Amino acid sequence: MNVSVEFVLRIIGAVAGSVSGSIGGFQFAHWLGLPPDVYAIVFGLVGFLAGLVLTPFVTTRPLRRIRRELSQMSAGRLTAIMAGIFLGLVAAALLSLPLSLLPSPFRQIMPLVTAVLFCYLSVIILVTRQNDLQNMFSNLRSGGTPSDGSEARNDGVVLLDTSVIIDGRIADISKTGFIQSTLLVPNFVLFELQHIADSADALRRNRGRRGLEILSLLQNESPIPTRITDMDASEVRDVDSKLVFLARHLHCPIMTNDYNLNRVAEIQGVTVLNINDLANAVKAIFLPGEELAVRIIQEGREAGQGVGYLDDGTMVVVEDGRKLINSTCSVTVTKVLQTAAGRMIFARP
């Protein structure tokens, strides 16, 4: 709401508070047998100040918060809340007649209590099971039933995590044509990028700015569309939980490099696209006995070893390669080891 509306409401609240305070002060003084004029004026001034200060907290501020929550709420969640309120009111209306036969004061109180209770329970049940209800109605519309009870995957969009945007390789991958889905960036991920870019730490600040630049490249130069969405999960706070909740709601995968998010998402049945796994999968495969050229740049852990790296980052450990440090040599592969951190190649000159 704009300032003018809030100002008008403050004035109305101040006047109402002043009138109520004057009446209350007059009644209070009359009850104590004191001069009513002074108390009416004092209570009127207190009511005026209280109305002027407190009116926004019971008018504009709650409405503004409700509007913000509704703008960030998903369509499915909003529909579930409205349907829950409707069903709760219908159930309360059916019980209003027998409740009206109760003795006073229960006949006046119980219908209202029942309406509130049924609305609350209906909203909680529908919001909690909204995904199941959506799947059920989708199956009814399509005339079929799910074959294994699993949720259908939505290949139309892919959620991007903060780590995968900062990593930057998604911009190059999107240009290759391997990804056909729309890249979806929630607002809370964008806010986290902005928070990192505004950090006092120079390294975090540079990472955040790099992430914002990559996001700009995805929007302007990528052949696949990249959209920012206002969808949010208000019941959870941290970004990872919000992403998992949103992925389950949309039935879409999450693209991330975060190991913890990867594990949590997999436990909750969300498909994860990890760029590090993709990078390891597309690295060149070398078999024992093949020859390759590598530049040895440092010593290895064992005595006499030298270590070099291929263009894709694969580590090559060269036996008796210490004397060849800072030179490029031809080596023969002796063993290839696949680890959780990536692929390692052992070779000899």
C-alpha positions in Angstrom: 0.0 0.0 0.0 1.2 3.5 -0.7 2.0 6.1 2.0 -1.1 8.2 1.5 -3.4 5.2 2.4 -1.3 4.4 5.5 -1.4 8.1 6.5 -5.2 8.2 6.2 -5.6 5.0 8.2 -3.3 6.4 10.9 -5.5 9.6 11.2 -8.7 7.5 11.3 -7.1 5.2 14.0 -5.9 8.2 16.0 -9.3 9.8 15.9 -11.0 6.5 16.9 -8.4 6.0 19.7 -8.9 9.5 20.9 -12.7 9.1 21.1 -12.5 5.7 22.7 -9.9 7.0 25.2 -12.0 10.0 26.1 -15.1 7.9 26.7 -13.0 5.4 28.7 -11.4 8.1 30.8 -14.7 9.7 31.5 -16.2 6.4 32.7 -13.1 5.6 34.7 -13.2 9.0 36.5 -16.9 8.7 37.1 -16.4 5.3 38.6 -13.7 6.6 41.0 -15.6 9.8 41.8 -12.9 12.1 40.3 -13.2 15.1 38.0 -14.1 13.5 34.6 -12.8 16.3 32.4 -9.2 15.9 33.2 -9.2 12.2 32.8 -11.2 12.4 29.6 -8.5 14.7 28.1 -5.6 12.6 29.3 -7.1 9.3 28.1 -8.1 11.0 24.9 -4.5 12.1 24.2 -3.1 8.6 25.1 -5.7 7.0 22.8 -4.8 9.5 20.0 -1.1 8.6 20.2 -1.8 4.8 20.5 -4.1 4.9 17.4 -1.5 6.9 15.5 1.3 4.5 16.2 -0.5 1.1 16.3 -2.9 1.5 13.4 -0.5 0.3 10.7 0.3 -2.9 12.7 -3.3 -4.0 12.6 -4.2 -2.7 9.1 -1.5 -2.0 6.4 1.3 -4.2 7.8 -0.7 -7.5 8.0 -2.2 -6.8 4.6 1.2 -6.1 3.1 2.6 -9.3 4.6 -0.4 -11.4 3.4 0.0 -9.9 -0.1 3.7 -10.8 -0.1 3.1 -14.3 1.0 0.3 -14.8 -1.6 2.6 -13.5 -4.4 5.3 -16.0 -3.4 2.9 -18.9 -2.9 2.6 -21.5 -5.6 -0.7 -21.9 -7.5 -1.2 -25.5 -6.2 -0.7 -24.5 -2.5 -3.1 -21.5 -2.9 -5.7 -23.8 -4.4 -5.3 -26.3 -1.6 -5.8 -23.6 1.0 -8.9 -22.2 -0.7 -10.4 -25.7 -1.1 -9.6 -26.5 2.5 -11.4 -23.4 3.8 -14.4 -24.2 1.5 -14.6 -27.8 2.7 -14.2 -26.7 6.4 -17.1 -24.2 6.1 -19.3 -26.8 4.4 -18.6 -29.3 7.2 -19.2 -26.7 9.9 -22.5 -25.7 8.2 -23.7 -29.3 8.3 -23.1 -29.4 12.0 -24.5 -26.0 12.8 -28.1 -27.3 13.2 -27.4 -30.0 15.8 -25.0 -27.7 17.6 -27.7 -25.0 17.8 -29.8 -27.4 20.0 -27.2 -27.3 22.8 -27.9 -25.3 25.9 -26.6 -21.7 26.2 -23.8 -20.5 25.9 -22.6 -23.6 23.9 -25.1 -23.0 21.1 -23.5 -19.6 20.5 -19.9 -20.7 20.9 -19.6 -24.2 19.4 -20.6 -23.3 15.7 -17.8 -20.8 15.5 -15.3 -23.1 17.2 -16.3 -25.9 14.9 -16.0 -23.8 11.8 -12.5 -22.7 12.8 -11.4 -26.2 13.7 -12.7 -27.8 10.5 -11.2 -25.1 8.3 -7.8 -25.5 10.0 -7.9 -29.3 9.7 -9.0 -29.2 6.0 -6.3 -26.7 5.1 -3.6 -28.7 6.8 -4.7 -32.0 5.2 -5.0 -30.6 1.7 -1.7 -28.6 1.8 0.2 -31.6 3.2 -1.1 -34.0 0.5 -1.5 -31.5 -2.4 1.0 -33.4 -4.6 -0.8 -36.7 -4.2 -4.1 -35.0 -4.9 -2.7 -33.3 -8.1 -1.4 -36.7 -9.3 -4.7 -38.3 -8.6 -6.7 -35.7 -10.6 -4.1 -35.8 -13.4 -4.6 -39.5 -13.7 -8.4 -39.2 -13.6 -8.2 -36.6 -16.4 -5.9 -38.7 -18.5 -8.1 -41.8 -17.9 -5.2 -43.9 -16.6 -3.5 -44.9 -13.4 0.1 -44.8 -12.4 1.9 -48.0 -13.2 4.2 -48.1 -10.1 2.8 -45.4 -7.9 5.8 -43.1 -8.5 5.5 -39.4 -9.3 5.8 -38.5 -12.9 8.9 -36.6 -13.8 8.6 -33.2 -15.4 11.4 -32.9 -18.1 10.2 -29.4 -19.1 12.3 -27.6 -16.5 15.5 -28.0 -14.5 16.1 -26.2 -11.2 19.5 -24.5 -10.8 21.3 -24.4 -7.5 23.5 -21.5 -6.4 26.7 -23.7 -6.6 26.1 -24.7 -10.2 25.5 -21.1 -11.3 28.7 -19.9 -9.6 30.6 -22.9 -11.1 29.9 -21.4 -14.6 30.2 -24.6 -16.7 26.4 -24.6 -17.1 26.8 -21.7 -19.6 29.0 -23.7 -21.8 27.0 -26.9 -21.5 23.8 -25.1 -22.4 25.4 -24.0 -25.7 26.2 -27.6 -26.7 22.5 -28.6 -27.1 22.7 -31.5 -24.6 20.2 -29.7 -22.4 16.7 -29.1 -23.9 14.8 -28.2 -20.7 14.1 -24.7 -19.5 16.5 -23.6 -16.8 14.5 -22.4 -13.8 16.1 -20.1 -11.1 14.0 -19.5 -8.0 14.0 -16.0 -6.5 15.5 -17.3 -3.3 18.6 -18.6 -5.2 18.9 -15.2 -6.9 18.7 -13.5 -3.4 21.4 -15.9 -2.2 23.7 -14.9 -5.1 23.1 -11.2 -4.3 23.9 -11.8 -0.7 27.2 -13.6 -1.6 28.0 -10.8 -4.1 27.6 -8.2 -1.3 29.8 -10.2 1.2 32.6 -8.4 3.0 34.9 -11.3 2.1 36.7 -10.7 -1.2 36.6 -14.3 -2.3 32.9 -14.8 -1.6 32.1 -11.4 -3.2 33.9 -12.4 -6.4 32.1 -15.8 -6.5 28.8 -14.1 -6.1 29.5 -11.6 -8.9 30.7 -14.4 -11.1 27.4 -16.2 -10.5 25.4 -13.1 -11.4 27.4 -12.8 -14.6 26.8 -16.4 -15.5 23.1 -16.0 -14.9 23.1 -12.9 -17.2 24.9 -15.0 -19.9 22.3 -17.8 -19.6 19.5 -15.3 -20.0 21.0 -13.4 -22.9 23.2 -15.8 -24.9 22.1 -19.3 -24.1 20.0 -21.1 -26.8 17.7 -22.6 -24.2 15.4 -20.4 -22.1 16.3 -19.4 -18.5 13.5 -18.1 -16.3 13.3 -16.5 -12.9 10.4 -17.8 -10.8 8.7 -16.4 -7.7 7.7 -19.8 -6.5 8.8 -20.3 -2.9 8.5 -22.8 0.0 7.6 -20.5 2.9 7.5 -23.4 5.5 11.2 -24.0 5.2 14.0 -21.5 5.6 17.3 -22.7 4.1 17.8 -22.6 0.3 18.6 -26.4 -0.1 15.4 -27.4 1.6 13.4 -24.9 -0.5 15.0 -26.4 -3.7 14.1 -30.0 -2.7 10.5 -28.9 -1.8 10.1 -27.1 -5.1 11.6 -30.0 -7.1 9.2 -32.4 -5.5 6.3 -30.0 -6.2 7.2 -29.5 -9.9 8.4 -33.2 -10.3 11.6 -31.9 -11.9 15.4 -32.5 -11.4 17.9 -30.2 -9.6 21.2 -29.4 -11.2 23.9 -28.9 -8.5 27.5 -29.4 -7.5 26.7 -29.4 -3.8 27.5 -32.8 -2.3 25.1 -32.4 0.7 22.2 -31.2 -1.5 22.9 -34.1 -3.8 22.6 -36.7 -1.0 19.5 -35.0 0.6 17.7 -34.7 -2.7 18.4 -38.4 -3.6 17.1 -39.5 -0.2 13.9 -37.7 -0.8 13.5 -39.1 -4.3 14.4 -36.1 -6.3 16.5 -36.5 -9.5 19.9 -34.8 -9.3 22.0 -33.7 -12.3 25.6 -33.2 -11.0 27.9 -31.4 -13.4 30.9 -33.0 -11.7 29.6 -36.4 -12.5 29.0 -35.3 -16.1 32.6 -34.0 -16.3 34.0 -37.3 -15.0 31.8 -39.2 -17.5 33.1 -37.3 -20.6 36.8 -37.5 -19.7 38.9 -39.3 -22.2 39.4 -43.0 -21.4 42.9 -44.4 -21.5 43.8 -48.0 -21.3 46.9 -49.6 -20.0 49.6 -49.6 -22.7 48.4 -46.4 -24.4 50.8 -43.5 -24.8 50.1 -39.8 -24.1 51.9 -36.6 -23.7 51.8 -34.8 -20.3 53.7 -31.9 -18.7 55.0 -32.8 -15.2 54.7 -29.9 -12.9 55.3 -31.2 -9.3 56.5 -34.0 -7.2 54.3 -36.9 -6.2 53.7 -38.4 -2.7 56.0 -41.3 -3.3 59.7 -41.0 -3.8 60.7 -40.3 -7.4 57.1 -39.7 -8.6 56.1 -36.7 -10.8 52.6 -35.4 -11.2 51.0 -33.8 -14.2 47.4 -33.0 -15.4 45.6 -33.4 -18.7 43.5 -30.7 -20.2 40.4 -32.1 -18.6 42.0 -32.0 -15.1 42.8 -35.7 -14.9 45.8 -36.3 -12.6 48.6 -38.3 -14.1 51.1 -39.8 -11.7 54.4 -40.7 -13.5 56.8 -43.2 -11.9 60.4 -41.9 -12.0 59.0 -38.6 -13.2 60.6 -36.3 -10.6 63.6 -35.6 -12.8 61.3 -34.6 -15.6 59.5 -31.8 -13.6 58.7 -28.7 -15.8 59.0 -30.7 -19.0 56.6 -32.4 -21.3 57.3 -36.1 -22.0 55.6 -39.1 -23.5 54.4 -41.6 -21.0 52.9 -45.1 -21.2 49.7 -45.8 -19.1 50.1 -48.6 -16.6 46.9 -48.3 -14.5 43.7 -46.2 -14.4 42.1 -45.7 -11.0 38.5 -44.3 -10.6 38.0 -42.6 -7.3 35.2 -40.5 -5.8 37.2 -37.4 -6.5 37.7 -38.3 -10.2 39.9 -40.4 -12.4 43.7 -40.9 -11.8 46.2 -42.3 -14.3 49.4 -44.0 -13.4 52.1 -44.1 -16.0 55.9 -44.4 -16.6 58.1 -42.6 -19.1 
